[in-house]
Amino acid sequence: MTDPHVASHEQGAVATRPSTGLLSRVNAPIARLGMYLSVTGLLVIVAIVFYQVFGRYVLNSSPTWTENLALVLILYVTLIGAAVGVRDAGHIGMDSLLVMLPDHAREKIEIVIHVLVAGFGLAMAYNGWILGASVGTVKIPNLGLPEVIRYVPLFASGVLIVSFSIEHIIALLRGEEVVPSWN
């Protein structure tokens, strides 16, 4: 009987074991929390939009804060969800092309891909910090919250993407596989 965590590529040439490094032990619960928060945020968005529609068509008095709050929550849901997707390999990829390559070439290309994704995450974090700092004193209309909260998920997602990409690179170099958060 084989271990359910051991994955093999379609051609059966390479079997990898789950990553057990420190970064994996730290990132797994963070990614799981991000997943739970994104799902919760999505449910809150649905409730807010329902309340807005109810207020507009039933009470004939549309609440003014609902649209801005829903837009802020969409940023959190999508950006944190995207970071979790990077860790759990849920992002867009060209796996069908990689499977056709020999193992040594595939591993090198996968490392290059993760380095590029980490660079993108670094740019997100940097620009999220710069943009957030530039609007630190401005308030969001109808909410009274600081405008900087719109840029927190950009920064946080960038940091998470860098961490998750480094985790993948380390796992590849060690011949391991990052186990998705939902397992």
C-alpha positions in Angstrom: 0.0 0.0 0.0 1.4 3.4 -0.9 1.3 6.6 1.2 -1.5 8.9 0.0 0.7 11.9 0.4 3.3 10.6 -2.1 2.7 12.0 -5.5 4.0 10.8 -8.8 4.0 12.5 -12.1 1.8 11.2 -14.9 4.7 9.3 -16.5 5.5 7.6 -13.1 9.1 8.5 -13.3 9.5 10.6 -10.2 7.9 10.1 -6.8 8.2 12.9 -4.2 7.6 13.0 -0.5 5.6 15.7 1.3 7.7 18.7 2.4 8.3 18.7 6.1 10.6 21.8 6.4 10.1 24.7 8.8 8.7 26.9 6.1 6.1 24.3 5.2 5.1 23.9 8.8 4.6 27.7 9.1 3.0 28.2 5.7 0.5 25.4 5.8 -1.6 26.9 8.7 -1.2 30.4 7.3 -2.6 29.3 3.9 -5.4 27.3 5.6 -6.3 30.5 7.6 -6.2 32.5 4.4 -8.5 30.1 2.7 -11.0 30.2 5.6 -10.8 34.0 5.7 -11.4 34.3 2.0 -14.4 32.0 2.1 -15.8 33.9 5.1 -15.2 37.2 3.3 -17.0 35.9 0.3 -20.0 35.0 2.5 -19.9 38.5 4.1 -19.9 40.1 0.6 -23.0 38.1 -0.4 -24.7 39.2 2.8 -23.8 42.8 2.2 -25.0 42.8 -1.4 -28.2 41.1 -0.3 -28.7 43.8 2.3 -28.1 46.5 -0.3 -30.6 45.0 -2.7 -33.1 44.5 0.1 -32.7 48.1 1.2 -33.0 49.4 -2.3 -36.0 47.5 -3.5 -37.9 46.6 -0.3 -37.2 49.4 2.1 -36.7 52.0 -0.8 -33.7 53.3 1.1 -30.3 52.0 -0.1 -27.6 52.0 2.5 -24.7 54.1 1.4 -21.9 52.1 3.1 -22.6 48.7 1.6 -20.9 49.3 -1.8 -17.7 50.6 -0.4 -17.4 47.8 2.2 -18.1 45.1 -0.4 -15.4 46.6 -2.7 -12.9 46.5 0.2 -13.8 43.0 1.0 -13.4 41.9 -2.6 -9.8 43.1 -2.5 -9.1 40.9 0.6 -10.9 37.8 -0.8 -9.3 37.9 -4.2 -5.7 38.8 -3.2 -5.5 36.5 -0.1 -7.2 33.8 -2.1 -4.7 34.3 -5.0 -1.8 33.9 -2.6 -3.2 30.7 -1.2 -3.6 29.6 -4.8 0.1 30.1 -5.4 0.9 27.8 -2.5 -1.6 25.2 -3.4 -0.7 25.2 -7.1 -4.2 26.5 -8.0 -2.8 29.3 -10.2 -2.7 29.2 -14.0 0.1 26.9 -15.1 1.4 25.1 -18.2 1.6 21.7 -16.6 0.8 19.9 -19.8 4.0 21.3 -21.4 6.1 20.6 -18.3 5.0 16.9 -18.1 6.6 16.3 -21.5 10.0 17.5 -20.4 12.7 15.2 -18.8 12.7 15.4 -15.0 15.9 17.4 -14.7 14.7 20.1 -17.2 11.2 20.2 -15.6 12.6 20.8 -12.1 14.8 23.7 -13.4 11.9 25.3 -15.2 9.7 24.9 -12.2 12.3 26.7 -10.1 12.5 29.5 -12.6 8.7 29.8 -12.6 8.6 30.0 -8.7 11.4 32.6 -8.8 9.4 34.7 -11.3 6.3 34.4 -9.2 8.3 35.4 -6.1 9.5 38.5 -7.9 5.9 39.3 -8.8 4.9 38.9 -5.1 7.8 41.1 -4.1 6.6 43.8 -6.5 3.1 43.5 -5.1 4.3 43.9 -1.5 6.6 46.8 -2.4 3.9 48.7 -4.3 1.2 47.9 -1.8 3.4 49.4 0.9 4.2 52.5 -1.2 0.5 53.1 -2.3 -0.8 52.5 1.3 1.7 55.0 2.7 0.6 57.6 0.1 -3.0 57.5 1.3 -2.5 57.0 5.0 -4.5 60.0 6.1 -7.4 59.7 3.6 -10.7 58.2 4.7 -13.0 56.0 2.7 -16.3 57.8 2.0 -19.3 56.4 3.9 -17.1 54.1 6.0 -14.9 56.4 7.9 -12.0 53.9 7.7 -8.6 54.8 6.5 -7.9 54.4 2.8 -4.8 52.4 3.6 -7.0 49.3 4.3 -7.5 48.9 0.6 -3.7 48.3 0.2 -3.1 46.0 3.1 -4.3 42.9 1.2 -1.9 43.9 -1.7 1.0 44.0 0.6 0.0 40.9 2.6 -0.7 38.9 -0.5 2.7 39.9 -1.9 4.5 38.8 1.2 2.6 35.5 1.3 3.3 34.9 -2.4 7.0 35.4 -1.8 7.0 33.0 1.2 4.9 30.4 -0.6 7.2 30.6 -3.7 10.3 30.1 -1.5 8.6 27.1 0.1 8.1 25.6 -3.4 11.7 26.3 -4.4 13.1 24.7 -1.2 10.8 21.7 -1.7 11.9 21.2 -5.3 15.5 21.4 -4.3 15.0 18.8 -1.6 12.9 16.5 -3.9 9.8 17.2 -1.9 6.3 18.3 -2.7 4.2 21.0 -1.0 1.0 19.5 0.3 -2.0 21.7 -0.4 -3.7 23.4 2.5 -6.9 21.6 2.1 -5.3 18.2 2.9 
